[in-house]
Amino acid sequence: MASSSSDAAGAGRPGGSFRRPGDRVFSGLATGAGVTILALLAGVAIFLMIEAWPAITAPAEDIPGGEGLWHLIAPLAFGTVLGSLIAILLAVPMAIGVSLYITHFAPRRLSQTLGYIIDLLAAVPSIVYGLWGIAVLGPAAVGMHRWLAGNLGFIPFFEGPASATGRTMLVVGVVLGVMILPIITAVTREVFSQTPRAQIEAALALGATRWEMIRMTVLPFGKSAVIGGSMLGLGRALGETMAVTIILSVSGAVTLNLISSGNPSTIAANIALNFPESSGLAVNALIASGLALFAITLVVNMAARAVIYRSEQALR
C-alpha cells in the first residue's frame, strides 16, 4: 500500500513517469514552438547565404560601385551601427528614468496614465516618426547643429560644416531613440514594479533614502531587464528602414561627423531604396548586405544573452 501511494504521488509530480494529457499536449506545443522558431531562423540564414553567394564569389568589378562587396557593405554597416548606438545612448537613460518615475515616484493614477501613453507610442508607425523627423525635428535642429559646429567643432562628432536642412545622422539617432523608448520602458517598468516589497521596505527601514533604496534594490533586481529591453530596442533600431530613408541625406562616406550633410546610409535603408530598381548581381549584393545585418543583429543578441546570464548567475 505504501508503495502504491508513493507511486501515485510520484505520478502527480512534474518529474513523475505519468503525466496528464493536458501536460503532454502543452509540453508538445511548447517544444514545437521552440523548434519552429529555430527552423525559421535557420531557414532565413540559409536563404540569405544561398542568395548572397553569387555576390560573395563575384569579381570586385562586377559588384555595384566596382570596388567589391566589402567596400559596398562596410559603409552601410558603419552607418547602421552608428545610428543605433546614438539611439541607445539617448533612449536607455531616459527609459530607466521614466520607468523609475512610473513605478516608484508618480501617484497611482498618473503612473497608469503615463504607462498607457508610453505603450501607445510603441504603436505609432515608423513612417510617422520619419515625417516628424524631417518636417519638425530636422529644421528645429539646424540652430543646434550650427552651435555645435561653432563651439564644439574640435570634437570629430561636431566638426561640421553644419547641415542647412537638419537631415543628419544626429537627427536620425534622436528619432530612432524616440522610437525605441517605449520598448525599453515597457520591459524595465514591468520588472522594476516586481522588485520584492520586502527588500524595498528593509532598505527604507534601515534609513536609506529613496535614491539609495533604488540604487541598492531596484536597479540590481532590474539589471537583466534593462539589458534585455535595450537589446530589443537596439534590434528595432538596427532594422529600421522608413524613418531613416525619409530623414537621412546620404553621401556614402564613412565619417563620425554627426551634423553635416554627408552621412553614411544604413543597410536597411539602402535595400529599401535600391531593391526595386536592381536586377541580377545587384540583387545578390543587396541580399549579401542583408546577411551582414542579420549577422550583426545575431551577434548583438547573443552578447546580450551572455551578459544577462552572467548577471543572473551573480545574483544567485
Contacts in CASP RR format, 6 or more apart in sequence:
PFRMAT RR
TARGET T0000
AUTHOR 0000-0000-0000
METHOD contacts of the structure
MODEL  1
MASSSSDAAGAGRPGGSFRRPGDRVFSGLATGAGVTILALLAGVAIFLMI
EAWPAITAPAEDIPGGEGLWHLIAPLAFGTVLGSLIAILLAVPMAIGVSL
YITHFAPRRLSQTLGYIIDLLAAVPSIVYGLWGIAVLGPAAVGMHRWLAG
NLGFIPFFEGPASATGRTMLVVGVVLGVMILPIITAVTREVFSQTPRAQI
EAALALGATRWEMIRMTVLPFGKSAVIGGSMLGLGRALGETMAVTIILSV
SGAVTLNLISSGNPSTIAANIALNFPESSGLAVNALIASGLALFAITLVV
NMAARAVIYRSEQALR
10 16 0 8 1.000
10 17 0 8 1.000
11 17 0 8 1.000
11 18 0 8 1.000
12 18 0 8 1.000
14 23 0 8 1.000
19 27 0 8 1.000
44 294 0 8 1.000
45 294 0 8 1.000
48 287 0 8 1.000
48 290 0 8 1.000
48 291 0 8 1.000
48 294 0 8 1.000
49 291 0 8 1.000
51 283 0 8 1.000
51 284 0 8 1.000
51 287 0 8 1.000
52 284 0 8 1.000
52 287 0 8 1.000
52 288 0 8 1.000
52 290 0 8 1.000
52 291 0 8 1.000
53 284 0 8 1.000
54 281 0 8 1.000
54 284 0 8 1.000
55 63 0 8 1.000
55 69 0 8 1.000
55 281 0 8 1.000
55 284 0 8 1.000
55 285 0 8 1.000
55 287 0 8 1.000
55 288 0 8 1.000
56 69 0 8 1.000
56 288 0 8 1.000
58 69 0 8 1.000
58 281 0 8 1.000
58 284 0 8 1.000
60 66 0 8 1.000
60 67 0 8 1.000
60 68 0 8 1.000
60 69 0 8 1.000
60 71 0 8 1.000
61 68 0 8 1.000
62 281 0 8 1.000
63 69 0 8 1.000
63 72 0 8 1.000
63 281 0 8 1.000
63 285 0 8 1.000
64 72 0 8 1.000
64 281 0 8 1.000
64 282 0 8 1.000
64 285 0 8 1.000
65 71 0 8 1.000
65 72 0 8 1.000
69 285 0 8 1.000
69 288 0 8 1.000
72 285 0 8 1.000
72 289 0 8 1.000
73 267 0 8 1.000
73 288 0 8 1.000
73 289 0 8 1.000
73 292 0 8 1.000
74 254 0 8 1.000
75 252 0 8 1.000
75 253 0 8 1.000
75 254 0 8 1.000
75 264 0 8 1.000
75 265 0 8 1.000
76 264 0 8 1.000
76 265 0 8 1.000
76 266 0 8 1.000
76 267 0 8 1.000
76 270 0 8 1.000
76 289 0 8 1.000
76 292 0 8 1.000
77 267 0 8 1.000
77 289 0 8 1.000
77 292 0 8 1.000
77 293 0 8 1.000
77 296 0 8 1.000
78 254 0 8 1.000
78 264 0 8 1.000
79 169 0 8 1.000
79 263 0 8 1.000
79 264 0 8 1.000
79 265 0 8 1.000
79 266 0 8 1.000
80 238 0 8 1.000
80 239 0 8 1.000
80 266 0 8 1.000
80 267 0 8 1.000
80 268 0 8 1.000
80 293 0 8 1.000
80 296 0 8 1.000
81 238 0 8 1.000
81 296 0 8 1.000
82 169 0 8 1.000
82 256 0 8 1.000
82 264 0 8 1.000
83 169 0 8 1.000
83 172 0 8 1.000
83 173 0 8 1.000
83 176 0 8 1.000
83 237 0 8 1.000
83 266 0 8 1.000
84 176 0 8 1.000
84 234 0 8 1.000
84 235 0 8 1.000
84 237 0 8 1.000
84 238 0 8 1.000
86 169 0 8 1.000
86 170 0 8 1.000
86 172 0 8 1.000
86 173 0 8 1.000
86 174 0 8 1.000
86 176 0 8 1.000
86 177 0 8 1.000
86 258 0 8 1.000
87 173 0 8 1.000
87 174 0 8 1.000
87 176 0 8 1.000
87 177 0 8 1.000
87 179 0 8 1.000
87 180 0 8 1.000
87 233 0 8 1.000
87 234 0 8 1.000
87 237 0 8 1.000
88 177 0 8 1.000
88 180 0 8 1.000
88 230 0 8 1.000
88 233 0 8 1.000
88 234 0 8 1.000
88 237 0 8 1.000
90 173 0 8 1.000
90 174 0 8 1.000
90 177 0 8 1.000
91 176 0 8 1.000
91 177 0 8 1.000
91 178 0 8 1.000
91 180 0 8 1.000
91 181 0 8 1.000
91 184 0 8 1.000
91 230 0 8 1.000
91 233 0 8 1.000
92 184 0 8 1.000
92 226 0 8 1.000
92 230 0 8 1.000
94 181 0 8 1.000
95 181 0 8 1.000
95 184 0 8 1.000
95 185 0 8 1.000
95 188 0 8 1.000
96 188 0 8 1.000
96 226 0 8 1.000
98 114 0 8 1.000
98 118 0 8 1.000
98 181 0 8 1.000
98 185 0 8 1.000
98 189 0 8 1.000
99 185 0 8 1.000
99 188 0 8 1.000
99 189 0 8 1.000
99 192 0 8 1.000
100 192 0 8 1.000
100 214 0 8 1.000
100 218 0 8 1.000
101 111 0 8 1.000
101 114 0 8 1.000
102 111 0 8 1.000
102 114 0 8 1.000
102 115 0 8 1.000
102 118 0 8 1.000
102 189 0 8 1.000
103 111 0 8 1.000
103 189 0 8 1.000
103 192 0 8 1.000
103 193 0 8 1.000
103 218 0 8 1.000
104 192 0 8 1.000
104 210 0 8 1.000
104 214 0 8 1.000
104 218 0 8 1.000
105 210 0 8 1.000
106 114 0 8 1.000
115 189 0 8 1.000
118 181 0 8 1.000
118 182 0 8 1.000
118 185 0 8 1.000
118 186 0 8 1.000
118 189 0 8 1.000
119 182 0 8 1.000
119 186 0 8 1.000
120 182 0 8 1.000
121 178 0 8 1.000
121 181 0 8 1.000
121 182 0 8 1.000
122 182 0 8 1.000
122 183 0 8 1.000
122 186 0 8 1.000
126 179 0 8 1.000
126 240 0 8 1.000
126 241 0 8 1.000
126 242 0 8 1.000
126 243 0 8 1.000
127 242 0 8 1.000
127 243 0 8 1.000
127 246 0 8 1.000
129 175 0 8 1.000
129 178 0 8 1.000
129 179 0 8 1.000
129 243 0 8 1.000
130 175 0 8 1.000
130 242 0 8 1.000
130 243 0 8 1.000
130 246 0 8 1.000
130 247 0 8 1.000
131 246 0 8 1.000
132 175 0 8 1.000
133 171 0 8 1.000
133 175 0 8 1.000
133 243 0 8 1.000
133 246 0 8 1.000
133 247 0 8 1.000
134 167 0 8 1.000
134 246 0 8 1.000
134 247 0 8 1.000
137 171 0 8 1.000
137 174 0 8 1.000
137 175 0 8 1.000
138 165 0 8 1.000
138 166 0 8 1.000
138 167 0 8 1.000
138 168 0 8 1.000
138 171 0 8 1.000
138 247 0 8 1.000
139 165 0 8 1.000
139 166 0 8 1.000
141 166 0 8 1.000
141 168 0 8 1.000
141 170 0 8 1.000
141 171 0 8 1.000
141 174 0 8 1.000
142 162 0 8 1.000
142 163 0 8 1.000
142 164 0 8 1.000
142 165 0 8 1.000
142 166 0 8 1.000
143 162 0 8 1.000
145 160 0 8 1.000
145 162 0 8 1.000
145 163 0 8 1.000
145 166 0 8 1.000
145 168 0 8 1.000
145 170 0 8 1.000
145 259 0 8 1.000
146 162 0 8 1.000
148 158 0 8 1.000
148 162 0 8 1.000
148 259 0 8 1.000
149 158 0 8 1.000
149 159 0 8 1.000
149 160 0 8 1.000
149 161 0 8 1.000
149 162 0 8 1.000
149 259 0 8 1.000
152 158 0 8 1.000
153 159 0 8 1.000
153 160 0 8 1.000
156 256 0 8 1.000
156 257 0 8 1.000
157 256 0 8 1.000
157 257 0 8 1.000
157 258 0 8 1.000
157 259 0 8 1.000
158 257 0 8 1.000
158 258 0 8 1.000
158 259 0 8 1.000
159 257 0 8 1.000
159 260 0 8 1.000
160 257 0 8 1.000
160 259 0 8 1.000
160 260 0 8 1.000
161 260 0 8 1.000
162 259 0 8 1.000
162 260 0 8 1.000
163 249 0 8 1.000
163 259 0 8 1.000
163 260 0 8 1.000
163 261 0 8 1.000
163 262 0 8 1.000
164 261 0 8 1.000
165 249 0 8 1.000
165 261 0 8 1.000
166 249 0 8 1.000
167 247 0 8 1.000
167 248 0 8 1.000
167 249 0 8 1.000
167 261 0 8 1.000
167 263 0 8 1.000
168 248 0 8 1.000
168 249 0 8 1.000
168 258 0 8 1.000
168 259 0 8 1.000
168 260 0 8 1.000
168 261 0 8 1.000
168 263 0 8 1.000
169 248 0 8 1.000
169 257 0 8 1.000
169 258 0 8 1.000
169 263 0 8 1.000
169 264 0 8 1.000
170 258 0 8 1.000
170 259 0 8 1.000
171 247 0 8 1.000
172 243 0 8 1.000
172 244 0 8 1.000
172 247 0 8 1.000
172 248 0 8 1.000
172 263 0 8 1.000
173 237 0 8 1.000
175 243 0 8 1.000
175 247 0 8 1.000
176 237 0 8 1.000
176 240 0 8 1.000
176 243 0 8 1.000
176 244 0 8 1.000
177 237 0 8 1.000
179 236 0 8 1.000
179 237 0 8 1.000
179 240 0 8 1.000
179 243 0 8 1.000
180 232 0 8 1.000
180 233 0 8 1.000
180 234 0 8 1.000
180 236 0 8 1.000
180 237 0 8 1.000
183 229 0 8 1.000
183 232 0 8 1.000
183 233 0 8 1.000
183 236 0 8 1.000
184 226 0 8 1.000
184 229 0 8 1.000
184 230 0 8 1.000
184 232 0 8 1.000
184 233 0 8 1.000
187 225 0 8 1.000
187 228 0 8 1.000
187 229 0 8 1.000
187 232 0 8 1.000
188 222 0 8 1.000
188 225 0 8 1.000
188 226 0 8 1.000
188 229 0 8 1.000
190 225 0 8 1.000
191 221 0 8 1.000
191 222 0 8 1.000
191 224 0 8 1.000
191 225 0 8 1.000
192 218 0 8 1.000
192 221 0 8 1.000
192 222 0 8 1.000
192 225 0 8 1.000
194 221 0 8 1.000
195 217 0 8 1.000
195 218 0 8 1.000
195 221 0 8 1.000
195 222 0 8 1.000
196 217 0 8 1.000
196 221 0 8 1.000
199 217 0 8 1.000
199 221 0 8 1.000
200 213 0 8 1.000
200 217 0 8 1.000
200 218 0 8 1.000
203 212 0 8 1.000
203 213 0 8 1.000
203 216 0 8 1.000
203 217 0 8 1.000
204 213 0 8 1.000
208 216 0 8 1.000
220 315 0 8 1.000
223 311 0 8 1.000
224 308 0 8 1.000
224 311 0 8 1.000
224 312 0 8 1.000
227 304 0 8 1.000
227 307 0 8 1.000
227 308 0 8 1.000
227 311 0 8 1.000
228 304 0 8 1.000
228 308 0 8 1.000
230 304 0 8 1.000
231 300 0 8 1.000
231 301 0 8 1.000
231 304 0 8 1.000
234 300 0 8 1.000
235 297 0 8 1.000
235 300 0 8 1.000
235 301 0 8 1.000
238 268 0 8 1.000
238 293 0 8 1.000
238 296 0 8 1.000
238 297 0 8 1.000
238 300 0 8 1.000
239 266 0 8 1.000
239 267 0 8 1.000
239 268 0 8 1.000
239 293 0 8 1.000
239 297 0 8 1.000
240 266 0 8 1.000
240 268 0 8 1.000
241 268 0 8 1.000
241 269 0 8 1.000
241 271 0 8 1.000
241 272 0 8 1.000
242 272 0 8 1.000
244 265 0 8 1.000
244 266 0 8 1.000
244 268 0 8 1.000
244 269 0 8 1.000
245 269 0 8 1.000
245 272 0 8 1.000
245 273 0 8 1.000
248 263 0 8 1.000
248 265 0 8 1.000
248 266 0 8 1.000
248 269 0 8 1.000
249 261 0 8 1.000
249 262 0 8 1.000
249 263 0 8 1.000
250 262 0 8 1.000
250 263 0 8 1.000
250 264 0 8 1.000
250 265 0 8 1.000
250 269 0 8 1.000
251 261 0 8 1.000
251 262 0 8 1.000
251 263 0 8 1.000
251 264 0 8 1.000
252 262 0 8 1.000
252 263 0 8 1.000
252 264 0 8 1.000
252 265 0 8 1.000
253 262 0 8 1.000
253 263 0 8 1.000
253 264 0 8 1.000
254 264 0 8 1.000
255 262 0 8 1.000
255 263 0 8 1.000
255 264 0 8 1.000
265 273 0 8 1.000
267 289 0 8 1.000
267 290 0 8 1.000
267 292 0 8 1.000
267 293 0 8 1.000
268 293 0 8 1.000
270 286 0 8 1.000
270 289 0 8 1.000
271 286 0 8 1.000
271 289 0 8 1.000
271 290 0 8 1.000
274 282 0 8 1.000
274 286 0 8 1.000
275 283 0 8 1.000
275 286 0 8 1.000
278 286 0 8 1.000
END
